[in-house]
Amino acid sequence: MSGLLIGLALVPIVVLVVISAFLDPAETTANDFELPSYAGYYDWAIVPLGLFAAVVAPLLLCPDRRDGVLSLYASRPITPGDYVGSRLAAFLTVSALVAWLPPVILFTWNALDASNPGSWLRDNWDVVPRFLAAGAIVALVLSTLSLFTASFTTRRAYAAISILAVLFVGAAIGGIAEENFSGPLSDALSLANIPQAIVDSVHWLLSDPVSEKRPLPGWVSTLWLAGLTVALGLGLLRRTERLVRG
């Protein structure tokens, strides 16, 4: 299942690049076919990435809690911070690679497709650190949120459902607030839509305007996600410490 979800996030960009490679530029106008922007790719890729997080995070935590492995870790010179850090690092490594690979493929193709690749790279190299930062935000938020949510149960199915609820029920709440209300409270509630907040942050980091007017600027979403990630990471550490103590 996790491999399928990774494929859903990665295969489309490969297909689009292959299509672009076979199209004759002389016979194709911009209105006929256009590759997505670096930020635009995440507009829909956030869905399989969120599903991937919901499937994988429970595998990293729930079996240890169900089988009582945490108490065994406590008998060795491994701190709760070591345990949480190892699980987060393992998940983050995979999710970051999945988040980074599509823009890397797109950047490589754009460079190769340019009439003067060397000149194109000199003019566009600065997008690389920005899409790496954007991918890091996607991976960090989804990894920390999913692991924290999964820490509340020993059953993987319940953990996966809970993660999906946090992501997509929150998205519904944020969407309803945007559509039906206005003012500071509505703007604050819109941040419950974490997938959209991630997309807004990615667009802001890549200086790519979103397709529709958003109630809050992208830098606000970025600050919100940074604070949320820190809070969830600390919460996960505290929960692990309590579980280790029994």
N, C-alpha and C positions, 0 to 999 in steps of 0.2 A: 504493500500500500504506500509506504513512504517513498519507494522508488518511483511509483506512478505519479505521485504528487510533485516530486522533483522534476520528473519529465514534463509535467504540465507547465512548470515554471520556465524550463529551459528550451524545450523543443520548439515552441513557436518562434523564438528569435532566430533559431537556426533555419527554420523553414522560410521565414521572411527574407533572411539574407540570401538564401539559395535562390528564391524567386527573383530577388533584385539582381542577382548575378546573371541570370539567364535572360532578363529583359533587355531589350535594345534601347539605350537611352534616346536614340533618334526617333524611336517609335512610341515612346512612353512619355506622357506629360506628368507634371506633378500631381494633377488631379486623378490620374489613373492609378498610381501606386506610389506610396511613400512609406519609408521605414519609420517606426515610432521614434520619438525622442528618447533620450536616456531616462528622463523622469516619466514620460508617458507610458513606458513599458510597465511601470509599477502600478498604473491605474487599475489594471486587471490582474497582474501577477500577484498582488497582495492577497488575493483569494486563495490560490493554491499554496502560497507560503504560509498563510494562517492555518490552513488545513494540515499542512506538513508539521507545523509546530504542535497542533493538537494531537497528532498521531505519535510523534516522537517523544515529547516531554514525559508522558506517563511511563514510557519504557525505561527512563533513566531514574525515576524516583519510586514509583509504586511497588515494583518487586522488592526493593530493599526494605521498605516499610512493612510490607506484607510478610516477608520472611524473617523479620527481626534482625536484619543485617546491620542496622545502625548501632545496636548494642555491641556487636563484634568489632565494628570500627572504633568504638569508644574504648575498647580494651587495648588498642594499639596506639602508638604515638601519632594519631591522625586527628586533627582538630575538626570541629564542624566547618570552619572556614576552608580547610583543605578539601573536605567532602563536597561542599557547595561549589567551590572553585573548580574542582575537577569535572563535576557534572555540567556546570555552566560552560567551561572551556570546551568540553566535548561537543555539546550542542551548538555552541556559538561557532565553532570551526566549520561545521557542516552548513549551518544556516547562512553564515557569511559567504562561503564559497558559492552557495546557490544564489544569494542576492547579488554577488559581484560578477558572476560569469556572464549573464546576459549583456550588461553594459560593456564589458570587456570585449565580447564578441562584436557588438555593434561598433565600438570604437575602432577595433582592428579592421573591420570591413570598410568603414568610412575612410580610414587612412589608405587602405589598398585601392579603394575605388576613386580616390582623388586623382586629378590630372597630374599633380605634383605632390606625392606623398610627403616628401621632406618639408616642403613649405606648409602643407596642411598640418603636420605634426607641430611645427613651430608656432602656428597660429592657434592650435586647439589643445595643446598639452595640458593647459590649466583645468580642463574638464575632468581629468583623471582623478586628482585628489578629491574633487567635489563628488564624483559618483562613488568613490570609495567611502567617503564619509556618509553619503546617503545610504549605501548598502549596509554600512556598519550600524546605522540607526535602525534600519529595518530588522537586522539580525538581533541586535541587543534588546530591542523592545519585545519582539516576539519570543525570544529565548527566555528572558527574565520573567515576563508575564506568564508564560506557559508553565515554567518550572514552579513558580510560586503557587499558581492555581492547582497544579498537580500534587502539591505537597499536602493538600487537605484530605486526601483519600488514598486508600490502598488499592482501589480497583481502577484499572486502566480505562475501562469504558466510561466510568463516572468522571474520571479526570478529563478525558477527551471531550465529553459532552460539556463539562464545566468551562473548559477553555473556549470552546466554540460559543458558548452562551456569553461569556465575557466579551468576546470579540464582536459577535454578530447581533446579539441582543443589545449590547451597548451601541452598536452602529444604528440599530433601529431607533433607540431612544434619542440619540443625537440627531438623526434624520428628522424625527417627528418634531423635536424642538426647533430645528431650523425652518421647517416648513410651516409651522403653525404659530410660532411665537416670535417675539422680537425683544431686543433689549439685552442688558448684561447677563441676566439669568439664562436666557436662551443661548447666548454666546458661550457661557460656561458649560451648559449641558451639551452643546455640540462637541465638546472635547471628549464626551463619553464614547463617541464614534472613533475608537482607536485606529481602525484601519484607515479611515479618511484622514485622521490626524497624521498618520505616518506618510500617506500620500502627499498631503499638504507640505509636510516638512521636506520630503524629497524634492518636490517642485521648487521650494524656496532655496534649498541648497544648490540646486542646479540652475537657478535663475530662469525657470521655465514656468510661465504663468499657467495656472489651472484653467480648465475649460469653462468654468462657471465661477461667479463671484462667491467667495467664501466669507463667513461671518467674522473670522479672525485671520490675521496675516500668518504667513508660514513660520515666522520666527517665534510667534507665540506657541504654535504647535510643537516646535522643536524644544523650547524650554519646558513645556508641559511634559513631553515625552522623556526628556532628560531627568526631570524631577521624579516622574513616575517610575522610571527604571531604577533609580537609586533607592527609592522607597521600597519597591518590590524586592530588590536585591537584599536590602537590610532585613526586610520581613522574612524572606526565605532563610536567611542566616539565623535569625532569632527562632524561627520555628524548628529548624534543624537542631539547634542547641537544646531546646526543650524536649524534643523527641529523643535525643541522645541521653539526656538525664533520666528519661523514663517518666 
